[in-house]
Amino acid sequence: MNNHFLTEIEIKQFKCFSNFKAEGFKRVNLIGGKNNVGKTAFMEACYVHTRAENISLMTTALIGIKIDREVLNIFYGHYDANNQQQMLDATRTFSSISNIRQCSYSVIEVDATKTYQFIIDANEVNISARDFVLPPEHPSHIKIIDNFGWSDGGINWAYEAVQKHDKEKELNQFVHEFDNNIEGFKVIGHKPQFKVNGEYRDITEFGDGLKHYISIICGLYACENGYLFIDEIGNGIHYTQHDRLWELILTLSKKTNCQVFAITHSKEMLESFARVAKKLDEQDISYTTLVKNKQQEIKAITQDSEMLFYSMSQGHEVR
Amino acid sequence: MKPIAIVHEDTGHKNLILALIEHLNNLENLNVDAQALVDFYPMGTKSNFFKSDRVEYKTLKGRINSDQIKKVLFILDADFKKDNAIYGGFSNTQTQLQQVLDKLAIEGVCEIFVLCNPNSEEGHLESLLLETFPEGKRKCIECFVQCSKIKPQSFYKTILYNLHKTAYPTESYYNFEHPHFDELKQKLRNLFMDCHND
């Protein structure tokens, strides 16, 4: 049932990674490490890798991670989001191997002729840049939630999954627990809205933490039998909500068979993760710290539940 | 992550190390902030040191292999050969632990200090401490043990500290000036040598 879970990955070539290996991943995985060590790049690599079921999905993933990073530049006109080939060209090479597949992508330029080379498992395809037709974005069970949660479109799409699961009531309960002034949530006319004092109000009137929170919960339903990647999971979320958030992630991911990778800098978020996992006797978790060794190579230290609970009980510094 | 790990049996060992670090800080300006530099790994009992699948070792190995832990000191009791022919005594303890470290492939960053009576190469922390007491004090304690007919081994292990505290309330439990502590002092100096300014 969970054969699709990523348990190990080698990132041969991508951004700051070369010959990087990490293993020991479980259903819910928290990633930590100092600034600029490559946490988000690692998550992007896992995202592209899991999406690489075919060239179309891999391409849209490569474009998607660039768009996510360039949102502000796109907004100010420094980047043209419609020029998707420019977005794709921003990643020159990607190569990875895992327990689920091996894949690579590279831009090859010879004699002023540009070719995109894709290798997924044993299949190699070379496409001339002139003939390359960019595929449309496909709805997928593999998603990234950035620092502040999804846009309206992302939440609307994921909310459909909540509706298909008939879980609107539960979702209302979850948002009420987050803020007891909120009576409910609905998508009305393509706009996500929260009900306060009997009146529905646009999501933009509320804080980023709430948007992040509802994106994560809806995402867990939407990514059934898939993967959910969450950047800076604690962003905007008060520490008193951390335990409840992890309870929801640990229980919903099990129900929907969704593998979760989340990034945090926060000690409180890490402590909450360990505390809740222990309380729920959840062993299908891991905590990975990305570090740099003496040669400045990026290395992963992955702790399973036993190691994490031990380290936390001894008060060891693990971030 | 902290660059130094000290793997020990119990609180008695940890207290000894912390007291000796403080002593070296005061007398030699070692200038070590143990809280900032050291993570302690209590193993509970000596037998756990020889189980290579222990969670403590799994945790240490990941941190050593990625250069996050630079040095490790193991501190454990020698105990007695008559109680355990394989693991008892200074030499057996040292050899058996070294084999575990070799198997884990972490021996390059590890140092071992086995606590015992340096003359008999058997015993435990309290055996070492007793040997470092001034002669008069040691004789008094030994006479007391003899008169009370308590088994000396169990006596020292469990209540030497309380007896010392009661009988010599103003005197330090640790006589760090004694030469029997020289080797441990040197191991601590080596441990912190390259980790001060990280």
Interface residues (C-beta under 8 A of the other chain):
Chain A: T289 V291 N293 K294 K299 A300 I301 T302 Q303 E306 M307 Y310 S311 Q314 H316 E317 V318 R319
Chain B: M1 K2 D39 F40 Y41 P42 V55 E56 K58 T59 G62 R63 N65 S66 D67 Q68
